[in-house]
Structure formats: C-alpha cells, structure tokens
C-alpha cells in the first residue's frame, strides 16, 4: 500500500481521528524509530523511511500513541 492508501485506511477506520492528529502520531512514532525504537513490523528500519514505517504500524494497529488510546487501536 502506498502512503495515500494507508492514510485513507487509518482515517476510515478511526472516524474520530483527523489528519492533524494522525500527522502528530506519525511524527511521534517516527522520532521514536529514529532514536532506536524497534519496529513492530518485520521490516528493517534502515530499508524504509521512518515516517512510512510509523504509518504502516499505525495502519495495522500495532502501536498506540499516548494521548490517542481511545482513537488508534
């Protein structure tokens, strides 16, 4: 899936989440990945952009960003 499809899937699955909240969640998770957090996916973080990896993790419901527990699952 490309970035647009992943974004659309996340926003469709989470009706109370808007694109700005999603951008904050992706940014936060990207920072964590860049600072050494292990990926929840079976993908080498060096082979993909951190933002794309974060978006994929959120789309699959593998992470919860603090403050959005009721929104992202």
Secondary structure by P-SEA (a helix, b strand, c coil): ccaaaaaaaaaaacccccaaaaaaaaaaaaaaaaabbbbccccccccccaaaaaaaaaaaccccccccccccc
